[in-house]
């Protein structure tokens, strides 16, 4: 809750006029507790898990032919019943595990030093903190993910997530409850190291989950803006991890590809891509000879 009753009081405290965004922020958050603002993450996650995957789910369910050439595993297509069952399981896990975790974790974030007041963070502060969060999450998630592919970790926990050998967007958060907790550690490690404003935390939670949905969507779209991000793995990179299956020792990274390259866990993926490229070239030669 902000210690200002009016915009004028806030301007006096800051010693300058409020920006447009700061005026909007104080208008919305002035009479709301910090705990209430923190719990917005629950609403954001629900909307992201439900709404963001819908375009790709509709493409799958409707079988839109124009997108077949972009489907990474075109021979596998889930039924509407299977996709709905996946979403129901995700929502069950969301309300039984994610929501309670959010509700009880606020004191930790308060102790770390997250703030809700003015001034709002600059765009450069937000971007730099988001970059740090992505790098920390990516590196720590890589090692925890590799551990989950060892015997006990896979058989008892991670096997659930790999029920989808050709993932769909709804399947990104589809996992054993223990995996939700284990892989939640990297997600909140970055904000713990570089605490900032609540708005930055909202953006981080939202972007990280949108990225996870993107890597599980099952389509590699040539116009996707994520293709412009250096070292970004994307759907094709992670889809191979599911394609290989539970015994996979390849493509463990959650966001970027540098860990898999540095530690040699993308060799199978790179060989797979070369093989597909040669097959495509051979097919084109055959087609060309027929036309000639």
N, C-alpha and C positions, 0 to 999 in steps of 0.2 A: 504494500500500500504506500503510495507516494505521500510525502509530508507537505503537500500543497493543496490548498482549497480552491485556488483559482490560477488561471494562466499568468496573471500578473504577479502572483507570489512566486511562481516558478521562474519567471523572467528576472525578478529581483534577486532570487537565490543564485541564478546562473550569471547574473551581471550582463545579460545580453538578451535580445529577442529570441523567442523560440523558433526553430525551423518548423516547416509545415508538418513533417513527420513527428516531431516532438510534440506538437500541439495535438495531433491525432492520438499519440501514445498516452499523453496525460489525460486526454478526454476519455479514453477507454479504460486505462488501468488505475487511475487515481483512487477509485473507491473499491478496488479489488485487492484481496490479500495476495502476497507472494505465492502462497501455497496454491491458491486458485489459478494463478497464472501458470505455475509449474504444471498443473494438471491438464493444461491445454494440450500437452503432448499426447494424452490419451485420445482426445478428439482427432488430432492431426493424424495419428497412427491409424485409427479406425478408417478415416476417410481415404488415406493413402492405400491401405490394404484392400479397400473396397472399390475405389474409383479408378485409380491409376492403371490397374491391370485390364480394365474393361475393354479398351480398344483391341488389344491383342486376343482377349478371350472371345470377343465377337468375331474376329477374323477366323479363329479356330473353329468356333461353333458353326458359323455360317459357311465355312469352307470357301472363302472368297478366292477365286482362282488366280487373280492378279497378284496375290501375295505368295503363292506356292513357291515361286522361284527364290523367295527370301527366307523360307522356312529352313532352318538348319538341319532338322531331321524330318524331311518331308514324308517318310514312310510311316511315321508315328503320329497319330492324331487322337487325342482323348475325346470321349463322348461328353455331351453336355452334363450327363449324370455324374460322370467321374470328376469333372471340373467343379460341379456344385458340391460334391462330397468333399473335395479338397478345401473349398472355401469354408464349409461348415466346420471342418477340423481346425482350420486356421483361426476362425473366430472363437471356437471353444478354447483353444490355447491362449488366444488374446485375452479373453475375459477371466480365465482361471489363473494365468501366470503373469502376462504382461501388465494388465491393469493393477493387480495387487502390488507388483514390483514398483510401478510408478508411484502408487499411493504412499508407499512406505519409504521411498528413497529420497524424499524431499529434504529431510534434515541433513543428509550427507551433502547434497548440493548447496544447501545454505551454509554449511560449515566450510565447504571449499571456497565459497566467496562469490557465487553468482549474484548479480544485482539486477534490479528491475527499474531503477530510478533514472534520472537524467544526469548528465547528457547521454543521448543515445550513441552507440558506437559508430565510428565512421565506416564507410564502405571498405576502406583498406584494412581496418582492424578486423572487421567481420571476415573478409576474404583470407587474411593471414591466419586467423584462428581456425577457419574451416579447413584450410590447407594442412595445418598441423594436425587437426583431428583426423583427416583422411589418411595422412601418412602414418600416424600412430596406429590407427585402427587397422590399416592394411597390413602393416608389418606384424603386429601382435596376432591378428586374426589368422595370418598365414601359418604361424607355428601351432596355434591351437587347432586349426583345421587339419594340419598334418597329423597332430596327435590323435584327433578323432578318427583318423583312418588306420590307426593301429588296431590290433586284434580286439582288445576289450572295448576301447572307445568306439569302434565302429559297430561291433555286434550289439552292444548294449544301448548305444545312444544314436550315433550318426546314421545308422542303417535306415532309420525312419525317413530322413530327408532324401535318401537315395532310392526311395520307392519310385520316384519319377526319373526314369532314365532319359526321357525327353521332357525337360521341365516346361511348365507354363508359368505365367507371371504370378498367379495365385499361390504357386508352390514355393515361392521365395521364403516365406516365413513358416512353411510347413516343416515341422521338426519335433523331436522329442522335447519334453519340458526341460530336461537337463541341458540340452543343447542351447535352448533359448537363454538359459542363465549363463552358460559357459561363454558363448559367443557374444553375450551382452557385455561382457567385461571389456573387450576392445572398443566397443561402441562408446562406453562412458569413461574410458581411460584418457582419451584426448581432452574432453572437457574438464576432467579433474586436473590435468597438467596445465592447461591454459584456460582457466575459468574466465568468463566474460559476462556479457549481458544475456538476459533471458531470451531475447530475440535471436541471438546467435545460437543459443541452445536449441530453440525451436527449428531454426534453419538446418542445423546439423542433423538432428533426429530425422527431419523430413527428407533431406537430401540423401542421407545414408540409406534409408529404406527405399526411396525411389530408385537409387542405384542398384540395390539388391533385386528389386522387381525387374529392372531393365536387363540385368544379366541372366535372368531366368525366363525371359519372355519367349524364347524359342525362335526368334526372328532376327536376322542381321539386315537391318534396313540401311540402304546406301545414303539416305538423306539425314540420318540421325546426327545431331549436333555433337554427341559424345565421341564421334569418330575424330573430332578435332582436338580432343584432350590427349596430351602426350602420355604414352605408356598405359592408356586405358584398356582394360581387358575386354569388357563388353560381353554380349550374349554368346558370340562364337567361342570365345576363350573359355567361358565357364560351362557352356553346353557340352564341350568335349569332356570335361570332368564328369558330368553325369552320364554321357554316352559310354565312357569306359566302364563306369560302374563302381561298386564298392571297393574293388581291389585297386582302384585308380591311385597312382602315385604321381599324378600330373595335374597342373593348373590348380593349385590350392589358393592362390591369391583371391581376395575378395573384390578389389578395385583395380589395382595396377598390375603390370606384368613383370616388374623388375625383380621381385623376389623369386619367382619361378625361373627367371633367366639366370640370376646369380647363383641359385642353389641347384640348378640343373633339373628342375622338376617340370620343365616344359619340352623336354626332348621328344617325348612321344607325340605331343601335340604338333610340334614343328615337322616331324616326320610325316604325320597324318596329313598336314596341309600340303606338303610337297607331293605326297602320293596323289591326293585329290587334284592338284594342279596338273600333274602329268596325265592323269586319266582324262581331265577336261581337254588338254591339248590333243591327246590321241583321238578323242571323240570329234574334235573340230577338224582334224586332218581327214578322218574318215568321211565326215560330212562334205568337206571341200572336194575330195576325190569323187564322190558321187555326183556332185554338182558339175564337176568338170567332164 
